[in-house]
Amino acid sequence: MVTTFHKYSGQEGDKFKLSKGEMKKLLHKELPSFVGKTVDEEGLKRMTSDLDKNRDQEVDFQEYALSLALVTIMCNDFFQGSPARS
């Protein structure tokens, strides 16, 4: 998680934060099944805005970690409803 964040952060600015473009690259390359073949620009903008609690137009590590926790919870909820688990 930490290595992946720092692999993409700082390519466009602050080395300890993800810009919108860096976040897009990270999602596309590291979570392709989550975003699909093409990244929905409006969805990405909304997600980044929702994650950006301090409104600095970037996603810091704490905000990124929260996003991974939310994705993990969503996946768990999805699989709990799976017919194989019933």
Buried (B, 14 or more C-beta within 10 A) or exposed (E): EEEBBEBBBBEBBEEEBBBBEBBBBBBBEEEEEEBEEEBEEEEBEEBBEEBBEEEEEBBBBEBBBBBEEEEEEEEEEEEEEEEEEE
